[in-house]
Amino acid sequence: MTLMDGILQADDSIGSTMDTLKHPHVSVEDFFRLACESHSAPILIIDPFSGDIIKSNPEADKLYGYCCSELESMRITDIIQPPIRHFQSDAYSPGIDLEQRRASLHRRSDNSMRMVEINPCRVSLAGGDVLFCILHDITERTKIEQDREYFEKVRHQLEIIVEERTRQLNETMELLGEETLKRRLIEENVTTIRESLENQERARVARDIHDGIGQTLQAIKLQLKMRQARCKEGEACNGYALNSVIREMTSASTELREIILALRPLFLEETNLDVAVRSLCERTAKRTNLNVQSECCGTFRGIGSVFKLSIFRICQEALTNIVKHSRSGSAMIRLEREARMLRIIIRDDGIGGVACPNVISQQGSGLTIMRERAELLNGSFTVISPPGMGTVITVEAPLP
């Protein structure tokens, strides 16, 4: 094997231990001049025992930023950085194996670091064995690989984040869809209940007019016809004969006013709820034989008109039920206002709901109307009505 063939083998056999090239009649200087000085790659010739740099070619000087004499006064340990620095005291440690291809950080004259790969080959010359080391600056390649690894890691992390965000977005969309469906069902239910209440209110007003003022007007009409017939027969007409008709007209007017007031209590817009409920109890007591009392605990200012009207309607419907069905002699309405909730307790001493199943279970009854009004306020509605022990109705609704 010629000297040049051995050099080429040393440059090509990367990654494995080199066989020793033996040229016992060639000096280090001749070997360097023939094989290294004009080589296009950086080359160092190193003493394998002491680690001293024996020779360096111009490309190596350029790589490290030193002149030839400076490099040849240094050891390889002055250039190679940990963790592959394994030298002990002033002697080059035989434990380090520079005859294996390796890459490590090398320090330049300006203290900057370069990643350099060493491809060594042991050469036996006239003066002894040396390490013929071809150097490759792989700093840029290493940086590109590190950047590639970094961006690959970032890409992977972004994929995980995107996948997680996509999953969360899908879950949110599903929840939003469910909430939208629930809201639509609630709105449909509220619309249905509102229409039902309006129809029931119309039916109640029509029934009150028919059973109350309608009958009174019919009686007045019959009395006037009878008086007209008697006058035609020659009977004298005087003012006293019309007194009964006037009384009936006065009663009809009062009843009509009560129906109109119940249908649209305009005074609620300018009156607090407690005052309106007290007025309702007093009017009910005057026009019926029922002893109605009211108790109000707390302040009732600042309650919205819609909420106030719904509560008033519940009290109104409760008194109507008591008068018509309970056979009660007395009743009580108690209003309690707390920080975020309003409570209504309505009780009577009548016969109880169990003895009047039509009051409790009949569809469209007063209790059904009250329950639906409470539900429209997002409130609760409970009835306790044991036989013979009266009825207690409790409504609790959150304040808007």
JOGIUR-V717069 format. One line per field, one symbol per residue. ss: DSSP state (2 for helix, 1 for strand, 0 for the rest). A space follows every 50 residues. Layout:
# JOGIUR-V717069
ss->???
This chain:
# JOGIUR-V717069
ss->00222222222200000000110000022222222200000111110000 01111102222222000222200012220100000001001000000000 01111110000011111111111110011111111110222222222222 22222222222222222222222222222222222222222222222222 22222222222222222222222222222222000000222222222222 22222222222220022222002222222222222220001111111000 00002222222222222222222222000111111110001111111100 00000022222000022222222222000111110000001111111100
